[in-house]
Amino acid sequence: MTEIESCQCRADRIQRNHIARALPAQSAEDLAYQGRTTVYQIKHGSLREYLTEQLKNPTARMVIA
């Protein structure tokens, strides 16, 4: 349950932002439940993979002046 139905946001933009943030959180909770793990472990694993890849093959160049 994302609680979107009970959102008391008045402005349309605020309500859209609330929905945009609630749905990925619900998806992460569903994945954690299905994989019998925690949301923290899912996020940490994704970040670890990304950082490892960036350290091996950086996509942005650093210029030292």
Secondary structure, DSSP 8 states (H G I E B T S, - for coil): ----TT----SHHHHHHHHHHHHHHHHHHHHHHHTTS-HHHHHHHHHHHHHHHHHHS-SS-----
